[in-house]
Amino acid sequence: MEYKRCKSCVMDTSDSQIKFDANGICDHCRDFQNNVLPNWFPDKKGENLLRKQILKIKEIGKNNQFDSIIGLSGGLDSSFLLHTVVNKFNLRPLVFHVDGGWNTSFAVNNIEMLVEKLGLELYTEVINWEEMKDLQLAFFKSGVPHLDIPQDHAFIATLYHFANKYNIKYILNGSNFATECVRNPIEWLYYGTDMRQINDIYSKFSENKLDSYPFSGILYHKFYLKYFKGINVIKPLNNIKYIRNEAIKTLKELYGWIPYPQKHFESRFTRFFEGYWLPTRFGFDTRLTQFSSLILSNQMTRNEAIEKLKKSPFHDMNVEEEYEYISNKLEISVKELKDFHEMPLKSYKDYKNSLWMFNLGAKVLKKMGLERSIKR
C-alpha cells in the first residue's frame, strides 16, 4: 500500500487495514464521529449519570469495608481516577496493584504517594516471576508483536478474581475516550484475553506449566462475572471532563506525582516494547493512536502531533542499556534477545485464536449499547 496519513488525525498506513474516504479521512476518525462522540458525555449530563452510579455503588457497599476496587498501575489514567473518585465522589475503594516484575521506580513512587496522601489501603498481588518470565519468553520466541500480553493479562485476571473472591461488586476502570478513543489496530496489539492464543503460544515454546499464573477468559469476566455474579465495570473518566495536561498538573501539585515520557511507560518492559521493539521490528508506533486520540478529543493539534512524531519513539532511550536490563531480567543473553528482534515476523494469525468470538461479542455489545467504538 502506498504510504498515506489521515488528514484529520495522524493514523497512517502502518495500520494495514486502514481505510480512507474521498476526503482523506480515515475510518478511525469516522468511527469516533459515528460511534463514540454521540454516546460520550464529558459534561454535566455525564456527571449526573455518574453520580447516579456512585449512589448505587455506595448503597450496595455501605456495610462493607470497601465499596469498590481500583487497579492502580501508577500511570496517569488510574492515578487520576483514584484521585477523582475519592476526593470528588467520596468513594471508599480498595486500591489494588499487581506487581508483574516490571515496575519502574517512578511507578512505585507514584503509587506510594497517592495511597499515603489519600489515606487508603493498598493491596499488592505479586505474580510468580518464574512463570511470568517463562510466558514472556514464549511470546518472544513466537515472533508476534503483542509481547505485553503476559503482563496485561495477569493484571486483568488478578483484579477480576480478587473482586469475585471478596464479593466486591464494582470495578472502577481508568479506560477512557479522552486519551484512548483511537484503539491500537489488532495487528499491533492483539486481544490480551484470548485464552486459545495464549495457550497455543505457551504450549509451542515452553515445556513448563503455569501453576499459579492467573487466567481470565473473556467469557469469564465479560459474561459470567457480570451477569451471574453481578460484578460491574465502571469507567468514570468517560463522564467527567478529563484533560490529560490538567490531570498531570493536578497530580504533580497534590501528590508529587511524576509523569512519564509516554503513555504506559510506568512499566519498564512496556517502555522497551512500545518505545523500541514495536517500531523497529514491526514498524508500529503506538504514539499514532495516542496522539490521534488527543487530536480527536481536542487536546492536541494535528501539527503538534506531527512535530512530535518527527522524533523517534526511543529518542530519549539508551537502547543498549535497555537490552542489557531486559535480557538480565529474563535471564538470557543480550545476543539472544537481539536474535528475537531479527527473527521472521509473525502475527496473531500464525497461532490458534478466537478472533471470531471477539468480533461477535463486539457486535452484540454494540447492539446492546454497551460498546461504543468498534474499530480495532
Secondary structure, 3 states (H helix, E strand, C coil): CCCCECCCCCCECCCCCCCECCCCCEHHHHHHHHHHHHHCCCCHHHHHHHHHHHHHHHHHCCCCCCCEEEECCCCHHHHHHHHHHHHCCCCCEEEEEEECCCECHHHHHHHHHHHHHHCCCEEEEECCHHHHHHHHHHHHHHCCCCCCHHHHHHHHHHHHHHHHHCCCCEEECCCCHHHHCCCCCCCCCCCCCCHHHHHHHHHHHCCCCCCCCCCCCHHHHHHHHHHHCCCEEECHHHHCCCCHHHHHHHHHHHHCCCCCCCCCCCEHHHHHHHHHHHHHHHCCCCHHHHHHHHHHCCCCCHHHHHHHHCCCCCCCCCHHHHHHHHHHHHCCCHHHHHHHHHCCCCCHHHCCCCHHHHHHHHHHHHHCCCCCCCCC
